[in-house]
Amino acid sequence: MTDLAQSSGRARVSHRARVSHRAVTRSSARARRRVPWARLMLPIELAAVLLTMTAVVGVLDAPVLGSAGYVVLVLLASYAFGGQAVRPGLPRPGKVLRDQVVPFGAAGAASAVGLVSTADLRSALCLSVAAGAVIAGGALLRHLLPLQQRVVVVGSAVDVAEAATRWAGDRRIQVVGSLVLGSQQPMLPRQRGAEELGISVVEEDDDPRAALLRFAPDLVLVTQGGDLDTDRVRRIGWALEGTGIALALQSQLEGIGPHRIEHTRFAGSPVVHLRSSRPSPVLRALKALVDRTVGSMILVLASPLILALVVAVRATSTGPGIFRQVRVGRDGRHFTMYKLRTMTEDAEAVKAFLLDSDEGNGLLFKKRADPRVTRLGRVLRKYSLDELPQLINVVKGDMSLVGPRPALPSEVARYTALERRRLVVRPGMTGAWQVNGRSTLGRDESVRLDIEYADNYRLVDDVVIGLKTVDAVVRPKGAW
């Protein structure tokens, strides 16, 4: 019976492989006819950098020969080690800056020994700034308007199924195939989920090149699990040589920002060094300065609107115009938070009768059709106008412009050890929770967003969240 079962199992695997091969062949034929827009992103960016620097040379009337040499240095520093057509992720600001410092440092050294004039050094600086601006702009454009890239996932059947499920419907990734490591693993039930998503499975052979190329991918993503080892990853890399297809290794470091990760060698072994999750004192002081300066400016500009809304709130319902409530700030310190009143004066008393209809995330009471919210209050909440008085808290130093959502003491009392991590930074008027769903977010997702912000803080993240907040306010979604 055992031999019969094994024979039957092998027959099922063989039949599945033949079916998968036919599906792969059809997919490959369609792929060869497609326009590889993802492959064109990098050449277009390179051409834009070259044209921009050429225009700068013309405007500055710089020497053509010397400028041409410097342009070559900039292009080599920026693209010599990123020649693949598709690069997973976006170049970090620090990398863009370092890439431009290298050629400018060479020009500075030449200027120090008298080989380059001061005027030429200024031209070199302008060329580096122009190139860096175009590269950074290209990265931002690819983030805002991503082109869907064809991805082949390599790993065990379970890893492949989970990856395909994770990215199903994602506008950035189209999982077009998989290379399953381990001949018995396709028998796992979890693999059915991947097949329903249109994933064709092929078993690994001696040379994975043919198996990978028939999918015509832009990127091959190797998962960490199953039978993965260094030798397999190296062989896949060799198989992709000369194809222009990018190779990436999926990291297990979820929740850790790429700017904190440094790959290096220690005692003869490759290691991953993680920088501290605590921002430097200089960065924290700079954030506080920006908060209070920008907060004061916005408060002055918004004061007439706030006063008008206070009058409107008092005129349309009984009670004060400003609502005061104790919230928990950084390191668990309590403070009084200010908001425009959006509920009736007896809101807290009525809340006791509504607890059974709670639609919140388990910590904060929320109800879509909350009878306590006034007609004007619904408008204020929809466009986040009720939060404008929080600028006073920002100027006072109780809150930040960007940060985790300010929690109630009753919420904090029920926090787990993980959730208390939210309290290591000041709460914010807006944050990742504001631009990623607001009230529609579940408890786990809210915690994840706030903790990732606290652990991976950068000033550039505040700028990005601030820009997204404008869109979230203009096109409100998830506010109730």
Summary of the structure (lengths in Angstrom):
residues: 480
radius of gyration: 28.0
end to end distance: 61.9
largest distance: 86.7
contacts: 1394
relative contact order: 0.07
helix: 56%
strand: 13%
